[in-house]
Amino acid sequence: MPQIAQIAETYSSQIFWLLLTFGFVFFVIGLGMVPKVQATADARDAKITGDLDAAKAAFARADEAEADYRTRDAENRTAAQATLAKAKAEAAKASEAKLAAADAEIAGRISAAEARIKAASTAAMAEIETVAADAARDMVARISGVSASDEAARNAVKAALAHG
């Protein structure tokens, strides 16, 4: 078998080149490139881990800021409601004071007007009594020919006005 004999002749040369190729691949790729690729992957994993930790810290800070904001908002809302209630109370007091002053002024005007009306009514009644007494005295003098005194005519008119 000539093929086997030929294999035996080239066998050592093939093993040499096979070992040389595998050695080259091992040293260049295994020892040269793989550590660089592994270092890049480790650096990427470290960066991702760092970024995730930074994001978690940012979320925690954001949650704290939101909690602070909500607390301040609630405090401000409470303060605003207290200020509003105080302003309403002050406005109610001011309105009440103005209404009381206006009521007092109106009551004063009403009592003054009632006094004027009463005075005018009294004066009108006195005038009516005087006119009625004069008219009664004139009627008595015309009808009966007797002259009545002013006092008698006034008393007659007062009696007639009192009995309606």
Buried (B, 14 or more C-beta within 10 A) or exposed (E): EEEEEEEEEEEEEEEEEEEEEEEEEEEEEEEEEEEEEEEEEEEEEEEEEEEEEEEEEEEEEEEEEEEEEEEEEEEEEEEEEEEEEEEEEEEEEEEEEEEEEEEEEEEEEEEEEEEEEEEEEEEEEEEEBBEBBBEBBEEBEEEEEEEBEEEEBBEBBBEEEEEE
